[in-house]
Amino acid sequence: MRIIPAIDIIEGKCVRLSKGDYDTKKVYNENPLEVAKKFEAHGIQYLHLVDLDGAKSKHIVNHKVLEQIASKTGLKIDFGGGLKTDEDLRIAFESGAGQITGGSIAIKDPATFTDWISKYGHERIILGADAMHEKVAVSGWQEESKEELVPFIKSYQEKGIEYVICTDISKDGMLEGPSFQLYEKILRSVRAQSRTTDEGPAHKKPLKLIASGGISAFDELPKLAAIGCEGTIIGKAIYENRIGLKELENYILSA
């Protein structure tokens, strides 16, 4: 299972929120590049970089931070937050993103998001399926849609999506443990569908589910791996020293 630390950006600074609430903002470091280099020094290869200003503004904002980290580390970066147009995507990829995550746009403008999957390929486009009470949330988690989470994920898998980041918003930043049951439900449902349907479109790939939200202790990681999660995003647990970078380094080396 891939270990993917998170850096959330507001005004160019490394912050964390609780349950997506901007009023709970806590600044952990004013230099995101410094944080990224520390991750890389401990054998971490991946980074989840979120433009929270972009999510609120509904267009890319902190692309300079992305560019700086991409040009000065070897981290493979997935970037999200406010990506709404082809121009936003162009800027993100040209600034060094290896993958982008689309959340709100997948609900509000599915034609554009589906076009991105076709244009850039399933390796570069991640579906951000963030939910509250198993309903998909949008606009930086400021709105809850009527879209049911599991059918939403399955519909995009049919359109060629391979990578899905799923955050249970009620868990995010709370350090109370991840939504094991939710991830089990998603993976069980997807596997059941693949067994009962015909061969389907040639581009359909096995779902790679990335768990996000609530990670609080190192011993949760093997449990997520056992469920079948392809990766896990870890944020506040690192910043609050609940999980040490040396622990993560040893986990990666033993994989």
PLY file of the C-alpha trace (Angstrom):
ply
format ascii 1.0
element vertex 255
property float x
property float y
property float z
element edge 254
property int vertex1
property int vertex2
end_header
0.00 0.00 0.00
1.35 3.41 -0.97
1.97 5.97 1.77
0.91 9.43 0.59
1.44 12.35 3.01
-0.75 15.39 2.50
0.15 19.04 2.31
-2.83 21.40 2.32
-2.12 24.96 1.22
-3.72 28.23 2.27
-1.92 31.48 1.36
1.18 29.49 0.49
1.39 27.89 3.96
1.09 24.28 5.10
-2.14 23.96 7.11
-4.67 21.40 8.30
-8.41 21.73 8.76
-10.90 19.63 10.72
-13.87 18.27 8.75
-13.02 20.69 5.94
-13.95 23.70 8.08
-11.77 26.68 7.12
-12.40 28.25 10.54
-10.42 25.39 12.15
-7.27 26.23 10.15
-4.00 25.47 11.91
-0.70 26.50 10.30
2.01 23.84 10.73
4.73 25.28 8.55
5.07 28.41 6.44
7.36 26.62 3.99
5.66 23.67 2.24
8.86 22.86 0.34
10.63 22.26 3.64
7.91 19.81 4.64
8.03 18.03 1.27
11.82 17.65 1.48
11.49 16.12 4.94
9.03 13.55 3.56
11.37 12.70 0.72
14.33 12.32 3.09
12.41 9.51 4.81
11.92 7.47 1.66
8.46 8.76 0.79
7.83 8.94 -2.94
4.31 10.40 -3.15
2.59 13.61 -2.13
-1.06 14.68 -2.03
-1.03 18.47 -2.50
-4.31 20.31 -1.98
-4.93 23.92 -2.98
-7.51 24.93 -0.38
-7.56 28.50 -1.69
-8.33 27.01 -5.09
-11.13 24.86 -3.71
-12.75 27.96 -2.25
-12.09 30.18 -5.28
-13.09 27.48 -7.80
-9.93 27.89 -9.86
-6.28 27.01 -9.38
-4.46 29.42 -7.01
-1.35 27.88 -5.42
0.31 26.50 -8.54
3.59 28.25 -7.62
3.83 26.03 -4.52
3.25 23.00 -6.75
5.92 24.17 -9.16
8.42 24.74 -6.38
7.94 21.30 -4.80
7.90 19.52 -8.16
11.09 21.21 -9.35
13.04 20.77 -6.10
12.04 17.25 -5.05
11.51 13.94 -6.84
8.09 13.41 -5.27
5.25 12.16 -7.47
2.55 14.72 -6.81
-1.19 14.47 -7.16
-2.73 17.93 -7.05
-6.29 19.00 -6.37
-8.43 21.90 -5.26
-10.50 24.12 -7.52
-9.64 22.49 -10.83
-12.59 23.37 -13.05
-11.35 24.12 -16.56
-8.96 22.82 -19.20
-6.79 25.85 -18.40
-6.61 24.88 -14.72
-5.47 21.41 -15.76
-2.89 22.78 -18.16
-1.41 24.95 -15.42
-1.38 22.05 -12.93
0.38 19.64 -15.27
2.83 22.27 -16.54
3.62 23.15 -12.91
4.66 19.57 -12.25
1.63 17.56 -11.16
1.87 13.90 -12.10
-1.84 13.39 -11.41
-4.75 15.70 -10.67
-7.75 15.06 -8.47
-11.19 16.23 -9.56
-14.02 16.24 -7.05
-16.72 18.88 -7.47
-16.34 18.94 -11.25
-17.12 15.24 -11.46
-20.55 16.05 -9.99
-21.23 19.48 -11.47
-19.69 19.07 -14.93
-19.38 15.35 -15.64
-18.94 15.92 -19.39
-15.73 17.90 -18.82
-14.40 15.46 -16.22
-15.12 12.47 -18.46
-13.34 14.28 -21.30
-10.29 14.70 -19.06
-10.21 10.93 -18.45
-10.23 10.33 -22.21
-7.73 13.08 -22.98
-5.15 12.47 -20.24
-5.74 8.80 -19.43
-6.79 6.97 -16.29
-3.22 7.08 -14.94
-3.33 10.88 -14.55
-6.90 11.63 -13.48
-8.08 10.76 -9.96
-11.70 10.86 -8.86
-12.09 12.71 -5.56
-15.09 10.99 -3.99
-15.45 12.78 -0.66
-18.54 12.09 1.36
-20.63 12.92 4.40
-23.15 10.24 5.41
-22.28 8.41 2.15
-23.42 11.39 0.06
-20.83 13.05 -2.16
-19.70 16.50 -0.95
-18.53 19.26 -3.28
-17.10 22.82 -3.35
-14.35 22.26 -0.82
-16.84 20.24 1.27
-19.03 23.30 1.68
-21.96 21.56 -0.06
-23.48 18.10 0.11
-24.93 16.72 -3.13
-27.72 14.18 -3.47
-25.35 11.75 -5.18
-24.89 8.41 -3.37
-21.19 7.61 -2.90
-20.92 4.00 -4.03
-23.03 4.31 -7.23
-21.10 7.52 -8.02
-17.76 5.69 -7.83
-19.06 2.74 -9.85
-20.41 5.03 -12.57
-17.00 6.62 -13.05
-15.26 3.27 -13.01
-17.42 2.41 -16.01
-16.08 5.58 -17.67
-12.48 4.50 -17.17
-11.52 5.88 -13.75
-8.92 3.75 -11.99
-7.80 5.87 -9.02
-10.29 7.07 -6.40
-9.49 9.09 -3.28
-12.30 8.69 -0.76
-12.45 10.92 2.30
-15.10 10.48 4.97
-15.44 14.15 5.94
-16.76 13.30 9.40
-13.37 11.68 10.09
-11.09 14.22 8.44
-8.62 15.85 10.80
-10.28 14.30 13.86
-7.58 11.69 14.60
-10.27 9.13 15.46
-9.36 6.45 12.93
-10.41 5.96 9.29
-13.69 4.63 7.91
-12.73 0.98 7.59
-16.33 -0.13 7.04
-16.91 2.43 4.30
-13.81 1.34 2.38
-14.76 -2.32 2.78
-18.24 -1.52 1.45
-16.85 0.32 -1.60
-14.37 -2.42 -2.51
-16.87 -5.22 -1.89
-19.45 -3.49 -4.10
-16.98 -2.86 -6.91
-15.72 -6.45 -6.83
-19.28 -7.79 -6.84
-20.10 -5.66 -9.87
-17.05 -6.91 -11.77
-18.07 -10.52 -11.10
-21.67 -10.12 -12.21
-21.24 -7.99 -15.33
-19.96 -8.98 -18.75
-16.43 -8.18 -19.81
-17.38 -4.52 -20.21
-15.36 -1.80 -21.92
-11.75 -2.60 -22.70
-10.52 0.44 -20.78
-12.12 -0.60 -17.48
-9.46 -1.16 -14.81
-9.57 -2.61 -11.29
-10.35 0.15 -8.82
-7.41 1.58 -6.86
-8.96 3.01 -3.71
-6.96 5.54 -1.70
-8.15 6.00 1.88
-8.13 9.49 3.35
-9.31 11.06 6.57
-9.01 10.14 10.22
-5.71 8.25 10.17
-4.52 8.49 13.77
-2.06 5.66 14.49
0.46 3.53 12.66
-1.38 0.24 13.35
-4.29 1.43 11.19
-2.13 1.20 8.07
-1.83 -2.61 7.88
-5.61 -2.84 8.41
-6.25 -0.55 5.43
-3.82 -2.61 3.35
-5.60 -5.82 4.38
-8.96 -4.38 3.27
-7.43 -3.77 -0.16
-6.75 -0.03 -0.19
-4.11 0.80 -2.81
-2.87 3.82 -0.88
-3.57 5.96 2.14
-3.28 9.71 2.60
-1.93 10.81 5.98
-2.13 14.38 7.19
-2.65 15.57 10.74
-1.31 12.34 12.30
2.11 13.23 10.90
1.95 16.89 11.86
0.77 16.08 15.38
3.49 13.40 15.73
0.99 10.56 16.11
2.83 8.73 13.33
6.57 9.20 12.97
8.27 9.62 9.61
10.77 6.94 10.68
7.87 4.50 11.19
6.64 5.27 7.69
10.15 4.88 6.28
10.46 1.42 7.86
6.99 0.45 6.59
7.94 1.47 3.03
11.26 -0.39 3.20
9.57 -3.57 4.46
6.92 -3.58 1.75
0 1
1 2
2 3
3 4
4 5
5 6
6 7
7 8
8 9
9 10
10 11
11 12
12 13
13 14
14 15
15 16
16 17
17 18
18 19
19 20
20 21
21 22
22 23
23 24
24 25
25 26
26 27
27 28
28 29
29 30
30 31
31 32
32 33
33 34
34 35
35 36
36 37
37 38
38 39
39 40
40 41
41 42
42 43
43 44
44 45
45 46
46 47
47 48
48 49
49 50
50 51
51 52
52 53
53 54
54 55
55 56
56 57
57 58
58 59
59 60
60 61
61 62
62 63
63 64
64 65
65 66
66 67
67 68
68 69
69 70
70 71
71 72
72 73
73 74
74 75
75 76
76 77
77 78
78 79
79 80
80 81
81 82
82 83
83 84
84 85
85 86
86 87
87 88
88 89
89 90
90 91
91 92
92 93
93 94
94 95
95 96
96 97
97 98
98 99
99 100
100 101
101 102
102 103
103 104
104 105
105 106
106 107
107 108
108 109
109 110
110 111
111 112
112 113
113 114
114 115
115 116
116 117
117 118
118 119
119 120
120 121
121 122
122 123
123 124
124 125
125 126
126 127
127 128
128 129
129 130
130 131
131 132
132 133
133 134
134 135
135 136
136 137
137 138
138 139
139 140
140 141
141 142
142 143
143 144
144 145
145 146
146 147
147 148
148 149
149 150
150 151
151 152
152 153
153 154
154 155
155 156
156 157
157 158
158 159
159 160
160 161
161 162
162 163
163 164
164 165
165 166
166 167
167 168
168 169
169 170
170 171
171 172
172 173
173 174
174 175
175 176
176 177
177 178
178 179
179 180
180 181
181 182
182 183
183 184
184 185
185 186
186 187
187 188
188 189
189 190
190 191
191 192
192 193
193 194
194 195
195 196
196 197
197 198
198 199
199 200
200 201
201 202
202 203
203 204
204 205
205 206
206 207
207 208
208 209
209 210
210 211
211 212
212 213
213 214
214 215
215 216
216 217
217 218
218 219
219 220
220 221
221 222
222 223
223 224
224 225
225 226
226 227
227 228
228 229
229 230
230 231
231 232
232 233
233 234
234 235
235 236
236 237
237 238
238 239
239 240
240 241
241 242
242 243
243 244
244 245
245 246
246 247
247 248
248 249
249 250
250 251
251 252
252 253
253 254
